[in-house]
Amino acid sequence: MKVFRRTAVHILLDHKRNEDIFEELKVETVDEKLRRYKSNWLRHATRTNSKRLPKIMLNYRSNIKKKTWKTSEKTIRPGRNRSIQA
């Protein structure tokens, strides 16, 4: 942020907000840039042929059920999950 303040010829005593300096210098924030990149990629992936990898990955749905800790523990150690009977 110091670089942007120096470029815009402002010091901390000017009490300018970061957003105002970004607008003055016409600089995109990281969030805006990432949002724009994602939307461009999404448009690209939807335009491609259905047999290309980006389109396949965009429409991919996994059939694997997510395991919880308890169900994965039962498959790893089947004999250890018995309750103790008195």
C-alpha positions in Angstrom: 0.0 0.0 0.0 2.9 2.3 0.6 3.8 2.1 -3.1 0.3 3.2 -4.1 0.4 6.1 -1.6 3.7 7.3 -2.9 2.6 7.0 -6.5 -0.6 9.0 -5.8 1.5 11.5 -3.8 -0.3 11.0 -0.5 1.1 10.6 2.9 -0.6 8.9 5.9 -1.4 12.3 7.4 -3.7 13.0 4.4 -6.1 10.4 5.8 -7.0 9.0 2.4 -8.7 5.6 2.4 -7.1 2.7 0.5 -10.2 2.3 -1.7 -10.0 6.0 -2.7 -6.4 5.6 -3.7 -7.1 2.5 -5.7 -9.9 4.3 -7.6 -7.6 7.3 -8.2 -4.9 5.2 -9.6 -7.4 2.9 -11.4 -5.9 -0.3 -9.9 -7.9 -3.5 -9.4 -7.9 -5.2 -6.1 -6.9 -8.8 -5.9 -10.5 -9.9 -5.3 -11.7 -8.1 -8.4 -8.9 -9.5 -10.5 -9.6 -13.1 -9.3 -13.4 -12.7 -9.9 -12.7 -11.4 -13.4 -10.2 -14.3 -14.1 -12.7 -16.9 -12.9 -15.6 -15.5 -15.0 -13.3 -15.4 -18.1 -12.3 -19.0 -17.5 -15.9 -20.1 -17.0 -16.9 -18.4 -20.3 -14.0 -20.1 -22.0 -14.9 -23.5 -20.6 -18.5 -23.3 -21.6 -17.6 -22.3 -25.2 -15.3 -25.3 -25.8 -16.2 -28.6 -27.3 -17.8 -31.1 -24.9 -14.9 -33.6 -25.4 -12.3 -31.2 -24.2 -10.9 -31.5 -20.6 -12.0 -28.0 -19.3 -15.6 -28.8 -20.3 -15.4 -32.3 -18.8 -14.0 -30.9 -15.5 -16.7 -28.2 -15.4 -19.5 -30.8 -15.6 -17.8 -33.4 -13.4 -19.8 -34.9 -10.5 -18.2 -37.4 -8.2 -20.1 -40.6 -7.4 -17.9 -41.3 -4.4 -19.7 -40.9 -1.1 -17.7 -38.9 1.4 -16.8 -41.0 4.4 -17.0 -39.7 8.0 -14.3 -40.4 10.5 -16.4 -43.2 12.1 -17.2 -45.0 8.8 -13.6 -44.9 7.7 -12.5 -46.2 11.1 -14.8 -49.2 10.7 -13.3 -50.1 7.3 -9.8 -49.8 8.6 -10.2 -51.7 11.8 -13.2 -53.9 11.7 -12.5 -55.8 14.9 -11.8 -52.8 17.1 -15.2 -51.2 16.9 -17.1 -53.7 19.1 -18.7 -52.3 22.2 -17.4 -53.8 25.5 -20.0 -55.9 27.2 -19.9 -56.5 30.9 
